[in-house]
Amino acid sequence: MNQQVLDPGEQKCIDDIAEHGCHILKVFDADGDQPNFAYSVGFPVGVGQPEVLVYGLKLDLMQSMIDELYRQCAAGLQMADSLKVENLIDGQECILKFCNDRAAIEEYLGWALWYHRSQRGKDVDQFYQIVWPGAVNGLYPWDRGVSQEVIDAQPALYEGWTVQ
């Protein structure tokens, strides 16, 4: 087998998956033009379920949401489209939305693609987007009366998303 040389970030990703079951990438736009997001690498290995992604909140909060979802999956939660999940954000239910848009996968799950292709010989063909409600009125992006800020903070990768 051809031994590849890994950079420190790649090695940390592999080590985190081996030790903790997943690695979490936190992505921010320094210019502030796009919302921050975070996503998992390793859910298929650690809990036998698709990767997850969440948008538009503080980076550490999004990491804790993914960590908590991982814990729930390890305890038996089976992710499904439109499943309501408690305890990801205090006092609010989040909803999982199934995504299999190839353009979204290529655009947003780069490290997951690298890991699964290079380390497992597999591709990523689906993930779940964690959708959160607005803090003021508890409305989700698809609800009538939701604020534009809630919609803008979490682009809908699950509804015919295309590269802009």
Secondary structure by P-SEA (a helix, b strand, c coil): cbbbbbcaaaaaaaaaaacccbbbbbbbccccccccccccccccccccbbbbbbccccaaaaaaaaaaaaaaaaabbbbccccccccccccbbbbbbbbccaaaaaaccaaaaaaaaaccccccccbbbbcccccccccccccccccaaaaaaccccccccccc
